[in-house]
Amino acid sequence: MIVEDDPVLRPLMVEMLSEVRARIVAFETADGALNHLTEGSGYCSLLIADHGVPGNLSGTQLAALFRAKWPKSAVIVTSGYELAPATLPEGVVYLQNLGQVGSW
């Protein structure tokens, strides 16, 4: 599952994961992703969520809910801004985008 509001990054992330034959669902908001998860979508092995997405729920908040439901699944939170490690759920990998859009 990918949660990314950037219209350039989201399809790039989907394309990269598709190349390794991952089944992907992508959302612009964490709210949309949470709705998908609560509809009984089944097991999800990886969440990649941008922290600063529009809506009521941040990517970090979604990551915490995701870890509660699937504690053994991998979770990556991304952000263009520096996040304090204490604000991240336990076991979450944090990747900060230090450059412009698309330059990881």
N, C-alpha and C positions, 0 to 999 in steps of 0.2 A: 504494500500500500504506500502510495506517494501522496503527500500533502504539500503542495507548492503553488503559490498564487502567481508566480512569475510566468507569463505566457511563453517565455523562451526556455527557461530551465525545465519546466514540467515535461514538455514533450521530449527534451533531450534525455532526461532521467528515465522516462518510459522507454525510449529507444535503446538506451544502454542496457537496461535490465531485460528487455525483450531479446537482445542479442544472446543472452545466456539462458533463453527460453523460460524466463520467469513469467508467471501469470501475474499481471499487474492491474490494479485499479488505481486511478489517480483522481485527486480531488483538488479543487481550488481553495477550499476552506476545511478547517478541522471539524466544523459543524457537520458538513456533508459526509466526511469520513466517519464521524461518530454515528450518524444516522445509519450508514451502511453497516457498521459493526453491530449496532443494536438490532438490526433486522435479522440477525442470525446468519450472517454471511459465512460462518464456518471459521476454521482455523486460519490464522494469518501469521506467517513466519518472519516477516520483516516490515517495519514501519520506518519510513524516511519522512520526517516532517519538518517543514520550515517553522521556526518559532513564531515569526511575525506575520501570520496570515489574517485576512479579514474575518470578521464574524465574532461570535461571543466567546469562542474557545481558542486559545493559542495552541500552537503545535506542541509546546511543552506540556500544557495541560492534557492534551490528547495523549501524549506519550505516557503520562502517569496513569491514565485510565487504561491504556493499552497494556502497560506492564502489569497492572492489577489483573487483567483478564488473561493474558498470556505471559507469565513471568519468565519463561524460558526463550521467548522470541527476541530477536534482535531489534533494537530501536536506535535510530540515528536522528538527532535533532540538529538542524542547520540554522544558521543565522548570519546575516550581514553585520550584526552587531555583537559585541562581546557579551556573553552571558556568564554570570557567576556560577561556578560549579555547584554551589549549594542550592541553586534554583532548579537543578535538573534532577529528575527521578533517579534513584539508584540503578546502576547498570546501563544507563543510557550513554551512548557515544555522542560527543558533541563535535561538530565540524563548523568552524567559522569561515565564511566566505570573506576573505580579506581584500578581494579585488572587485572589479566591476562585474556586472551580470554575466554569468556564464564562465567566469574565470576562477575555477577552484584550484 
